Amino acid sequence: MAFELGALRAAVAAHGRVARVVVAGVAGSAPREVGAAMLVWEGGQSGTIGGGALELMAAEAALTHEGLSRHPLGPSLGQCCGGAVTLLTEIYDAEAMAALEGREVIARGPGEAPLAVTRLLDRARARGERPEPQLVQGWMVEPVARPVRQLWVWGAGHVGRAIVATLAPLPGLGITWVDTSPERFPPEVPDCVTVLPATDLARLVRHAPQEAEHLILTYSHELDFALCHGLLSHGFGFAGLIGSDTKWARFRSRLRALGHGDAQISRICCPIGQKSLGKHPQAIAIGVAAHLLDRTTGDEQAWQTHFSASGG
């Protein structure tokens, strides 16, 4: 987990005064881990620290009670986790936000920073070591969230929209969303998503990081094919193509004719989705999200065993 500065910035811009409640410490069993956070403003909230009575209580007090508080997760809260959670509640406005800008690690607490905190910050500056979220002698230390994975979604149709909506809340994921005109995108997109309209999609491929992951979901089979050809020539960490077995067989034949070897072609995953979930855009999005999450845990075999066509 990390400090989602972009989400906080957007909430302050929209609502003026926003409380951030973060799990600062956990003892025993708890619904969320250290670093999990929610934002609370007058009349609304986003994010979660685990739901239930703990979250309700914390949300109700967020705008009036700042600082650290410890909460046993027992009968008094109507919960039976058996552990205890320490929460840190802070209130932010535009002035407080300005003090956070440009920082890679956000550390705050009473008085002078303890030596242990100073060492964490020094290692972050000198070696680029990002500390885990933690409470150190009364000081809360959190790295600012930065994308650790780059995902390019090619196509803003029904499936593209469902996939972006499903994946955008995941931490550490930076999404570049590409289609042929601005009108093809929804009027509002999440903060972590970069919208990139372009008349010639294939020409954009060379601008993608070579380790980026790609989902090809355009409205045109010819655009899909051009993107597959471009990615095979450019390089990629992962590429998935929506479509049927027949579509992929035709693409493989055409890609071989352009000089791509079978080993390289087979790196493109087609079809994407999970057949048993059906062909509804949200069902496809769930299957694709599961595949991408399996890649983060190294469980690629689960995808190859259980996942297959979604149609397109």
N, C-alpha and C positions, 0 to 999 in steps of 0.2 A: 504494500500500500504506500501511497505518497500523498503529499499535499496538492490537491487539485486546485491550483491557483486560478486557472482559467474559469472554472465553474464558479468559484467564489467571486471573481471579478465581475462576471456576468450577472450574478445574483445581486451584488451591491449596486451595479449600474441600474438594474431594473427595480430594486426595492429600497435602496438607500441604506438601510440598517439591517444587517444580517448577522445572526449568531451562527458560529461553527462549533459543533459538538463532536469531539474526536475521542475515540477509545484510547486512553493513554496507558492503561495497564490492565492486565487480565490475571487473575489467580483462579486456577481450577477451570471448570467447564464454563464457557461463555458463548453467546450466539455469534459474536464477531471477534475479529482479531485486532491487535493493536494497530492503529492507523486508520481503521474504518471510521468514516465521518458522515455527518449529515449537516445540512444547512437549514436554518429556520428563520423565517421572516414573518412579519405581521400578516396572518392569513394564509400561510403556506409553508412548505418545506420540500426538500429534495434530498436524495441519498438516504442511507439507513445505517443505524448502529446495531441492528438486529431485530427491530420490531418489538411487539409486545408491550408489557407494562413499563419496562425500563425506557424504551424509546418515547412512549407517550409522556411519561413523567419528565424526561429530559427536554422534550420539545416544549412542554408547557412552561418550564422554568427558564428556557434558554435565553430569552430576551431580558430577563430581570436578574439572573444570578450567574455571575462569571466565576471562573476559577476551577480548581480541582474538587471533585467530589467522589466518594467511594460508595458503591452500591452492592450489597450482598444480593445474590440472585436466589432468594428464598421465598418463604411464604408471604413476607411483607409486600412483595411485588407480585405475588401470584405466579411465581416462576419456580421451577424445580431444577435449574441447571446445576446448582450446588456450588458454583464458584462466586467470584466477585469481580466487579468491573470498576475501574477508575476512569472517570470522564473529565475531560478538560473542555470548558465552555468559554469561548471568546467572542466578543462582539466587534464587528468590522463595519466601518463606513468608508467613504472615499479617501479620507485622510489616512486611516489605518492601512488601507490597501496600498497607498503610495509607498509606505515604508517597507512593503514586501517585495516590490518590483526589483528585478535584477538579481535576486538571491537564488542560489541553487539548493541551499539547505536553510530551513527556517527553524531557528532555535530561540526559545524565549522562556523566561522564568524570572523568579524574584532575585534581586540583587545582582552581584557580579557572577558571570558564568563560571561554574565549577571547572576544575582542571580537566575532568573527564569530557565535558562538553567541548572545551577548547581544543582538546586533542582530536575529537571527532571532526570538528570544523577544519582544523589544520590538514587532516588527512584528505578531507573532501577537496580542499583547495589545491594541495600539493600533488596528490596522486589520483584525483578524480574518483575516490572511493565514496560511494553514496551510502550513508548509514541507513540502517533499518529504523523505522519509526520507533521511538522509545522515550520513556520518562527517565531522566538521569538526574538524581538528586534535586527533584522539584522542577527541573527544566525539561520541556517537551522539545524533542528534536525530530524533525521530519524533512526528508528530501522533497523538493518540488517535483511534481509529476512531469516526466518527459516521455514521449513515445519511445518504446523499445522495439516496437514492430511497426513496419510501414505496410499498410494494405491499400492497394489501388483497386477500386471498384469501377469497372468499365460498363456503364449503362445505368440510367436512372428511371427505368420502367418499374413495373409493379414488383418484380423480384429484387431489383437493385434497391428500391426504397425499403422493402421489408428487411433486406440484409443489413443495410446501413442502420436502420432503426434498432435492429437486434444487437449489432456489434458495437455501436457507438458508445454505450455506457461502460464497456469494458475498460479497465485501467491499462495504461501503457500502450494503447493502440492509436496510431495516427492514421486517419483515413483520407485518401485522396479520391475524390469522386468525379468521374469523367463522363461527359456525354457531348453530343454534337451541338447543343445550343443551350443558352441559359434557361429557356422556357421549359426544358425537359426536367428541370429540378424542382422540388417542392419549394414553396416560398420561405420556409424556415428549415435550417439544418442545425445539428448539434455543433457546439463550439469546436470539438476535436476534428471536425470534417472540413476539408478544404475542397470547395467546389471549383472544378476546372473545365469550363466549356471550351471545345475546340472543334473546328470544322473537319480537321483531318486527325482522327484519333491515333492512327498508327505512327504519326510523326512524334507523338508525345512519349512513345515507349522509351526512347533513348534518354529521357529526363528522369526516369524512375531509377531509384537505387537498385543495384544489381541483386541485393539481398531482399528486395521487397517481395511481398506476396500479392497475387493478382487474382481477381475474380472477373471473368469475361461473361457479360450478361447483356450485350447490346440487342437492339431491335432487328439487327441485320446479320444474316449468316456470313455475308461477305466481310462486314466489319469484324466479326468474330474471327474469321480466318486470317485477316490481315494482322490482327493483334496476336494471334498464335504465332504466325510467321515472325512478326517483329520481336516477340519475347524470346523465341528460340534463338534468334540472331543476337539479341542483346544480353540475355542472362536473367535469371530470376531465382528467388528462394523457393517459391511455390506458385503454381498457376492452376486454376480450376476453370473449366468451361462448362456452361450450361448447355444441355442438349441431349439428344437420344443416342443410342448405340449406332444407329445408321448415320447420323450426322458426323459422329466422331470417326467412323470408318472412312467416310468420304474425305474428311479433313486429313486423316493420316496419309491417305494415298496422295493427296495434293501436296502435303508437306514433304513427303519423300521425293516427289518430283522436283521440288525446289532445292533438294540437296540435304535435307535434314535426316540424320540417322535415326533408326528405330529407338535406340537408347535415349536419345534426347527427346524425341516425340513423346515417349512413354512417361516423361516427367510431367506432362500436362495431364491433370486429373479430369476425366470426362467419362460419364456424366457426374455432376455434383449433386449433392442433396442426399436424402435417405428415402429410398423408394417406398418403404413401409409407412412413411409419414404422409404420403400423398403429394399432389402437385400444387396445392395452394401456396401462394408466395410466402406466407408466414411459415408454412411447414417446410418449404425449401430452405428458408432462412435459418430455421432451427437446426436442420441437418448440416448446413454449411458451417454454422457457428460451432457445432459439436466437433466437426472435422478440424477447424482451426484451433480449437482448444485442445484437442488431442495432440496436435502438433507441438503445443507448448509443453505438454507432459511427456512427449516422446512416444505416445501410444498410437503411432501411425498404423500399426497392424490392425487396431480396432476398426479404423476407417475402411481399410482394404477388405476386411472380413464382413462387415455389417452394412456398409454404405454402397448405394448404387444409384441407378437413374432417377432423375427428377423431371425430365422432360424439358423442352424448350423450343 
